[in-house]
Amino acid sequence: MLPIKTLLATLLLAGSAFAVPEPIDDRSVEHAVRDASANPEAEPEVANLAKRACKCTKVKNAGLYCGYCAAVISGWKHDNVYWCNKAGGCDDLGRRTSCVKTEGPCDGRDS
């Protein structure tokens, strides 16, 4: 009878070692909702307005254009590079050495 008692004791001890974990309380987990912008109605910053003071023609190939290129039609500086989009939008990305040397880009590519 001793082996049966030993077997039962072993099964009870082994069964408690493989216990199923208790479910986590939802109150202990933080559920945070984050917006893309802290204040979606905020006015654009002055720096962003200055970057968008330029205008491009509607180009077929959106991309980089130097200020002297025909695609940049207003608010341009000869030495700066601009991102022109297909709708005529423009962002001034600042001075670029290839634009200073009149080496482009004038076709939207980053050459």
N, C-alpha and C positions, 0 to 999 in steps of 0.2 A: 504494500500500500504506500510505502514511502515514495516510490517513483511517481505515482499519480499526484501526490501532494507537491512534489518538486516540479512536475510538469505544469500543474495549475498555477503555482506561484510564479514560474517563469513566464507563462502566458500573460498573467496579470501585469507583471512588471514590463514586459515588452510592449504590451498594448498601450500602456500609459506613455511610453517613450515616443510613440507615433501618433500623438494626439493631434486632432485637427485644430488649426489656429482659430482664435475667436475673431469674429468680424470687427472691422475698425469702425469706431464711432465717427459719423460724418461731421460732428461738431469739432473734432480735432484736426480736420483737414481744412486748410484755407482755400476758399473758392474766390479768386480775384478776377474781376472783369476789367480789362484794360482797353482803353481807346487808342486809336492810332495817333491822335493828337490830344494833348491835355485840354486845349480849349479850341474846338473846331471853328468858333466864330471869331477868333483872334485876327487882327489886322496883319497883313504881311509885314515882315521886317523891312526896314529901309534898305538894307543890303540887298535883299531879294528884289526890291523894286528897281534898284539901280542896275542889277543884272538883267532885268527884263525891259530896260529902257530902249533896247534895240528892236529892229523889225527886219524880217527876212521876206523874200518873195516865197511863194508856194513852190517848194523844191520837190523834185521827184525822188531825190536821194537824201533823206534826212541824215544829218551828221555835222561834221566840223567844216567851217568855212572861215578864212581869214577876213579881216575887216575890209580889205581892198577888193574882195571878190564881189561880183555883180549880185550875188544872192543876198548880201547884207545891204539893205537899202536905207536904213536910218539908225542913228545913234551909235555909229561904229567908230572905232579907232583903227588906224592902219595896222598897228602892231599886235592887236588882240585877235584871239580866235573865238568864234561864236558857234553855238550849237543851234542849227536851224532845223525846224521840224516841217513836216509836209503841209501843215496848215498855215505856215507863215510865222509861227512863234519863234522866239529867239532867246538865248541865254548867253550872256557875256562870260566867258571862262577865263578872261584875263590875257596877259601878255604871253606871246609864244615866239620862241626864237625863229622858227621857220617862217612865221609871218613877218618878222622884222627883216629877214633876208629875202622876202618876196618869193619864197619857195613853196607856198601853199600850206594847207590844202584848200582847194576851191571846188572840190567835187563831192564833198561829204565824207570822204574816206579819211582815216587818220594816217596820212602818208608822211 
